[in-house]
Amino acid sequence: MSADLRLEELAARLSPGALVTDADVVGAHSSDKALFCPTGTALGLVRAAAVDDVVAVMRFATEHRIPVVTQGARTGLSGAANAVDGALLINVAKMDSVLDIDEVEQTCRVQPGVINQDLKNVLAERGLSYPPDPGSVAISTIGGNVATNAGGMCCVKYGVTKDYVRALTVVLADGTVTKLGRQTAKGVAGLDLAALFVGSEGTLGVIVEITLALRPLLTPPLTGVAVFPDMESAGHTVSAFMASGAAPSMLELMDGATVAMINDYGDFGLPDGAGALLLVQSDAAGPTAVAELEAFQTIAEAQGAAEVFFSDDPADSEMFVAARRAVSPAMERYVGAHGGGELIDDVCIPRSRLGEFFARLSEIDARYDVEVATAGHAGDGNMHPSVLFDASDEESIAAAKAAFAEIMALGLELGGTITGEHGVGYLKRDWLVRELDEGARLLQTRIKESVDPLGLLNPGKMLG
Ligand SMILES: Cc1cc2nc3c(=O)[nH]c(=O)nc-3n(C[C@H](O)[C@H](O)[C@H](O)COP(=O)(O)OP(=O)(O)OC[C@H]3O[C@@H](n4cnc5c(N)ncnc54)[C@H](O)[C@@H]3O)c2cc1C
């Protein structure tokens, strides 16, 4: 049967208009935000409107041995949502309803296409919150967040996506619909298969419904800013502060280059000329928050901070958080005017070794003819050194790739991981092999083969 006839057969099984084969539209949906990741040519794009559409695609894909790539909002930074040749793309962004909010259980059930911030807004009206807050909070989907186990700024205190996933409904490669996990606060019946799907990057099944644990609305925090002469002293401050038993609700770091880019981008009240800056928040009750930030100040000053200041004014707090959220657009603007190339790394380092990491990172920066600008979730040790380069120059591209690789090697050497939250996708699949030992590699491959025996789901990503 020709490819056209096969697709006509698929279209007849789907919601009206769900299948798009226009090459321009399919092409425009064929990649995420990562650089240097292959983008294949897909057969078509299915804008799933309901679970039945996903089931129909998976049955059809199994019958005809067609690969399938699931997509949310394609904000991923590892190429995990990129098309592969001859694949069907299933985009679930239209499945975007909040199905139920259970105030007694403090859970909600949502479809995968709900945008994280939209969910937060709906929950706030009911006095509830869903803490995980990736930088892409306003544009990424909950399904994508689950499939990448997304993190964010509040994770130092409130954990990452996996800590909130109670249950999932997934469509398996052969079209079987199954419920994994549990709706209740506790439950230990059988292997934790819902956890297996968290962070699976579309390689095990399509997530079509999610039950999330919630929290009461978070308390407005007290916010502090510490300005350092260099990244090492900021790194040592993070280590010492966390060792003191502190429980900040945010602890973010930006290097001097990043702060300068933000100040060029807009006025967020950040000081000029900083070598590094830590943004800290405490949402502990009453005087505990003040005590926590005073302890932070003592530690930061002992490590050489030039200036530390606090505010309990919610407007200040919002402005500083907005400054941190401005890292991506500010860097994008800078990169646009300086060669156009940006490779964002995502290593996660043991917090005790951050000072050492920054010292070695500046050596890498000096060794290559690229610029490295770093921001990150310091409280978790999750750093995003961005390697900035001239995208029109082969030598600069090669230098950027080499520096990017050295940063991952450094992360592993210091006992960390190649990716704290952005995932493996295409970008880091060769590095996953280096991070896992032989037993773990075998186990991961066997699990993939048993759940997706025909290898149809997101082939070539993560496990290669
Ligand atoms: C400006 C910016 C800031 C960012 N900040 C952060 C951050 O702070 N923390 C962080 O963790 N990430 C961050 N990211 C990365 C990205 O936003 C996250 O990985 C996000 O979770 C991806 O969601 P998405 O809906 O865009 O998924 P996509 O990019 O569409 O897909 C990502 C992966 O999930 C799979 N997938 C998507 N939906 C499903 C589904 N329903 N079922 C099965 N598999 C699925 C895809 O196949 C792919 O493997 C940032 C990205 C940008 C552009």
The ligand as a Gaussian input file, in Angstrom:
#p B3LYP/6-31G(d) Opt

LIG

0 1
 C       13.257000      29.128000      28.030000
 C       13.288000      27.713000      28.509000
 C       13.494000      27.456000      29.853000
 C       13.504000      26.145000      30.316000
 N       13.674000      25.938000      31.653000
 C       13.613000      24.680000      32.128000
 C       13.758000      24.443000      33.531000
 O       13.958000      25.354000      34.326000
 N       13.658000      23.167000      33.958000
 C       13.426000      22.128000      33.109000
 O       13.313000      20.988000      33.563000
 N       13.314000      22.321000      31.774000
 C       13.394000      23.563000      31.277000
 N       13.270000      23.779000      29.933000
 C       13.136000      22.622000      29.022000
 C       11.675000      22.230000      28.652000
 O       10.808000      23.318000      28.736000
 C       11.179000      21.082000      29.527000
 O       11.915000      19.916000      29.200000
 C        9.683000      20.779000      29.374000
 O        9.317000      19.827000      30.358000
 C        9.293000      20.259000      27.998000
 O        7.881000      20.313000      27.880000
 P        7.189000      20.372000      26.451000
 O        5.713000      20.362000      26.653000
 O        7.715000      21.462000      25.650000
 O        7.655000      18.953000      25.858000
 P        8.343000      18.644000      24.461000
 O        9.567000      19.443000      24.271000
 O        7.320000      18.685000      23.391000
 O        8.758000      17.106000      24.688000
 C        9.796000      16.792000      25.576000
 C        9.905000      15.269000      25.691000
 O        8.742000      14.752000      26.291000
 C        8.077000      13.819000      25.427000
 N        6.660000      14.054000      25.606000
 C        5.995000      15.239000      25.551000
 N        4.706000      15.052000      25.844000
 C        4.547000      13.725000      26.095000
 C        3.432000      12.899000      26.439000
 N        2.217000      13.398000      26.613000
 N        3.640000      11.566000      26.584000
 C        4.877000      11.027000      26.423000
 N        5.956000      11.756000      26.097000
 C        5.786000      13.087000      25.942000
 C        8.608000      14.120000      24.036000
 O        8.577000      12.965000      23.221000
 C       10.020000      14.542000      24.347000
 O       10.806000      13.394000      24.536000
 C       13.299000      25.076000      29.413000
 C       13.094000      25.343000      28.065000
 C       13.090000      26.638000      27.608000
 C       12.850000      26.889000      26.146000

